[in-house]
Amino acid sequence: MDDFRRMAERADSDPDRTVEIVLGTVTRLRDAWSGGLSSEATKRFAALAEHYARRLDTLPVARGVF
């Protein structure tokens, strides 16, 4: 989140609000993924769905949001 805070500061934006938006976005993405998007993606392109699932578990921005 530090990177997002610094980016917001450089853009003369509110760092706390920026982090709030990032965390909310990641939470909604995780919810959508577990709410059916994963199975739909697997039906259409399994390798890409597997990649997305792995990235949700390993990206620093996504790891702390459950």
N, C-alpha and C positions, 0 to 999 in steps of 0.2 A: 504494500500500500504506500510505502514511502515514495516510490517512483511516481505514483499517481498524485500524491501530495505535491511533489516538486514540480510536476508538469502543470498542475493547477496554479501554483504560485507563479511560475514563469508566464502563464497565460493571464495573470492578474484575475484569477478566479478563486472561489472559496475552496480551499483544500478539504475541509471537513465534508462539505456538500458533495464534492467530487468523489471522495471515498464512499460516501453513502450511496451514490448512484452506482458506482462500480460494484459494491457489495450486493445491492439490490438486483442488479443485472445478472450477476453470477448466481444468485439465489433463484431467480426466475428461470435461468437456463437449466440449472440442476433440477428444478421442479418439473420443467417441461420434459427434460431427458428421461426422468424416472416416471413421468406420467404418460408415457406412450410414444414419445418421439424416438426413443431408443429402438423399440421394436419396429416402428415404421422405417427407420433408417436401416436397420438390419435386413429387412425384407428387400429394400431397394439396392443397398450396396454394403454388404457385411463388413468388408475390409475398412471402409471409411467409418462405419459405425463403431467398429472396434477401436480405431484410432481416436475418435472423439471421446469415447469412454475412458481410454487411457489418459488422454490429455486432461480431462476433468479431474482425474485423480492425481495428476502430477504437476500441473501448472501452479506455480506459487499463488497466483491470484485466486485460483479456484479451490485450493486445498483447505483453506481456513473457513470456508463457507459450507455449512451443511444444513 
